[in-house]
Amino acid sequence: MAGRKINEAKEFLRNIEQTYKLFQQQQFTFVMALEHTRENAHDKIRPVSSIGQVQNYMDHHCNNSTDQRVLLMFLDICTEMNKLCQQFETLHPGTATTNSILEKCKALVSHGNDLSTLRAKYPHDVVNHLSCDEARNHYGGVVSLIPVVLDLMKEWIAQTEKLPRKALQQQQVSATQTDFLNIEEGRDHRTYQTTATQTSFKCKTNRVTKQDDATPRGPDLRRNSKPPWRPPGITMQ
């Protein structure tokens, strides 16, 4: 089970990498799309520093299909990387090393995270392909995001595969047991509430029954009863 899930995550990562290779070939188009939308937004001073900023440009300041297509491609890759982070979390509780890597990935693909100082280093050359220092300052972070996150994800998988298979399975069992206990605790709490409600209802019913038993059910026949009629002259012996 553990090996199958790891293989599924690796296949997910390979698919993202294949899409990114296509995107790499269009980096110039991507930068020009950012240039156009920044101009339309009258936002030419600050660098493109977050996924959310790219999303805003595409949603509100993009007026041609070519720019929209390449911006959407970038955003789709970011969405897929976010999904893979979530899948990693379900594979095993993690070690100190894998948890540290995963937290970095999650922070980087957050829509509001500041990417302005992020730079992909060798062997990646995405920053070097930017035409001048101004372009590198404005777009260096956003073009570095995907290769940096993909490297971290490959490192997460490499570290996970180093774990002994038995330890990985035990971690998965432990996580499953924790989820089961949480479900059972919730079920016990609901059962307690139901039992308490039923007990309260029974007590109220018993009190009403006792009150009903103590209430007279009509006239007191012993007090108000008269002897039967007899003909005059006959007395009781």
Secondary structure as UniProt FT lines:
FT   HELIX           2..24
FT   TURN            25..26
FT   HELIX           27..40
FT   TURN            41..42
FT   HELIX           51..61
FT   HELIX           65..91
FT   HELIX           96..108
FT   TURN            111..112
FT   TURN            116..117
FT   TURN            122..123
FT   TURN            126..129
FT   HELIX           133..162
FT   HELIX           165..214
FT   HELIX           221..224
FT   TURN            232..233
//
